[in-house]
Amino acid sequence: MATNDVDDDEGPPPGYQSIPPPPPAAPQPPPPQPQPQPQPQPQPLPQPQPLPQPQPQPLPPPQLQPQPQPLPQLQPQPQPTLPTFTVTPPPVSEIAQMVCGACRRLLKYPRGARNVQCSCCQTVNFVLEAYEIGQVKCGSCAVLLMYQYGASSVRCSSCCFVTEIGAHNRRPPWSVQQGQPPLHPISFH
């Protein structure tokens, strides 16, 4: 006994809903084919017109120009001979340095100069030789100060304190501390 499986089918499972298939779409008309455009007949190019030739103009009559007069020949004058000076920079050992008192720039000057003008701020700085420089520690902040040897007091550039210079804090001149004998002995008491 063969049973037909189709007959035993009880339908779709519970909760299943049949959705009818969409209606067949109407056939779309084919896209229009571009129609060939008739090609315009080429127009013949106009024949080039010959350009009018310019008429040669007659040249103006030649004008007479004055002939340049020859300049009188000047005899070269003998030049007086000037003495020639050869400027040579001083040797490095004769160049000294100092700091400008106004703008604190390093200045170079020939050794032996008494005044040096700063090229930056134009301040004229008084030059002290090594035997003219004294040293003392500031009485307030202990910064080592340099001053013209023999001065009675010096103002600190850091804290502006005025330090009195006496026998208790006077040092020998800078040249003596460097081991150089003073060239010009200075005695200040």
C-alpha positions in Angstrom: 0.0 0.0 0.0 1.5 3.0 -1.1 0.3 6.2 0.2 0.6 9.5 -1.5 2.6 11.9 0.5 0.7 14.8 -1.1 -2.6 13.6 0.2 -1.3 13.5 3.8 -0.2 17.1 3.6 -2.3 19.1 6.0 -1.2 22.5 4.7 1.2 25.0 6.0 2.5 24.9 9.6 0.6 27.1 12.1 1.4 30.8 11.9 2.5 30.6 8.3 0.7 32.9 6.0 0.8 32.6 2.3 1.8 35.8 0.5 0.5 35.9 -3.0 3.2 36.4 -5.5 3.4 39.9 -7.1 1.5 40.4 -10.3 3.7 40.1 -13.3 5.2 43.4 -14.4 4.1 44.9 -17.6 6.8 44.6 -20.2 8.9 47.8 -20.5 9.2 49.3 -23.9 12.8 49.1 -25.2 14.8 52.3 -24.8 14.6 54.5 -27.9 17.5 54.0 -30.2 19.3 57.1 -31.2 18.5 58.0 -34.7 21.5 58.8 -36.9 21.6 62.5 -37.6 22.2 63.5 -41.2 25.7 64.7 -41.6 25.8 68.3 -42.9 27.6 68.7 -46.2 30.9 70.4 -45.6 30.9 74.0 -46.9 33.7 74.9 -49.2 36.2 77.2 -47.6 36.3 80.7 -49.1 39.3 81.3 -51.2 41.9 83.5 -49.4 42.0 87.0 -50.6 45.5 88.2 -51.4 46.7 90.7 -48.9 47.3 94.2 -50.3 51.1 94.8 -50.6 52.3 97.9 -48.8 53.6 100.5 -51.2 57.2 101.2 -50.5 57.6 104.7 -49.2 60.3 106.8 -50.6 63.2 107.4 -48.2 63.6 110.9 -47.0 66.4 112.8 -48.5 69.6 112.4 -46.5 70.2 115.1 -44.0 73.6 116.5 -43.5 75.0 116.0 -40.1 77.8 118.0 -38.8 81.0 116.2 -38.6 82.3 115.8 -35.0 85.3 118.0 -34.4 88.3 116.1 -33.1 88.9 116.9 -29.4 92.3 118.4 -28.7 94.6 115.8 -27.3 95.3 116.5 -23.7 98.7 115.6 -22.5 98.5 113.4 -19.3 99.6 115.3 -16.3 102.0 113.5 -14.1 100.2 112.5 -10.9 101.9 113.5 -7.7 103.1 110.5 -5.8 101.3 110.1 -2.5 103.0 108.3 0.3 101.4 104.9 0.8 100.5 103.7 4.2 100.0 100.1 5.0 97.5 99.7 7.8 98.1 96.5 9.6 96.0 95.4 12.6 97.9 95.2 15.8 99.1 91.8 16.9 96.7 89.8 19.0 98.9 90.3 22.1 98.2 94.1 21.7 94.4 93.7 21.6 92.6 94.1 24.9 89.0 93.5 25.9 86.6 95.1 28.3 82.8 95.0 28.9 80.9 98.2 28.1 79.6 99.8 31.3 76.2 100.6 29.8 75.1 97.8 27.5 77.5 95.0 28.8 78.8 94.1 25.3 82.3 92.9 24.9 84.6 95.5 23.4 88.0 95.0 21.8 90.4 97.9 21.7 94.2 98.4 21.2 96.1 98.0 24.4 97.1 101.3 25.9 94.0 103.2 24.9 92.5 105.3 27.7 88.9 105.5 26.4 86.9 103.1 24.3 83.6 104.1 22.6 81.1 101.3 22.4 80.0 100.7 18.8 76.5 99.7 20.0 75.4 102.3 22.5 78.1 105.0 21.8 79.1 105.1 25.5 82.6 106.2 26.1 84.2 103.8 28.6 87.2 104.7 30.7 89.9 102.0 30.4 91.8 100.9 33.5 95.1 99.1 33.3 95.7 96.0 35.4 97.7 98.0 38.0 94.7 100.4 38.4 92.1 97.8 39.2 91.2 97.0 42.8 88.9 94.3 44.0 86.6 94.0 47.0 83.7 91.8 48.0 80.3 93.5 48.3 79.4 94.1 51.9 75.8 92.9 51.3 75.7 90.1 48.7 79.5 89.1 48.6 79.8 89.6 44.8 83.4 90.3 43.8 83.5 94.0 42.7 86.2 95.6 40.6 86.9 99.3 40.9 89.5 102.0 40.2 92.3 101.2 42.7 92.4 103.9 45.4 88.6 104.7 45.4 87.1 105.1 48.9 83.9 103.2 48.1 82.2 101.2 45.3 78.6 100.5 44.5 77.5 96.9 43.8 76.0 96.5 40.3 73.9 93.6 41.6 72.3 94.9 44.8 73.3 98.6 44.7 74.9 98.4 48.1 77.8 100.9 48.7 80.8 99.2 50.1 83.4 101.3 51.9 87.0 100.4 51.0 89.4 100.4 53.9 92.4 98.5 55.2 90.2 95.6 56.4 89.0 94.7 52.9 91.5 96.3 50.5 93.3 93.9 48.1 96.4 94.5 46.1 95.9 95.7 42.5 94.9 93.1 39.9 98.3 93.2 38.3 100.0 92.2 41.6 97.6 89.4 42.1 98.4 88.2 38.6 102.1 88.1 39.4 103.0 91.2 37.3 104.9 94.0 38.9 103.0 97.3 38.6 104.3 99.4 35.7 103.4 102.7 37.5 103.5 102.2 41.2 100.4 103.8 42.8 100.4 104.4 46.5 97.1 105.1 48.1 96.8 105.2 51.8 
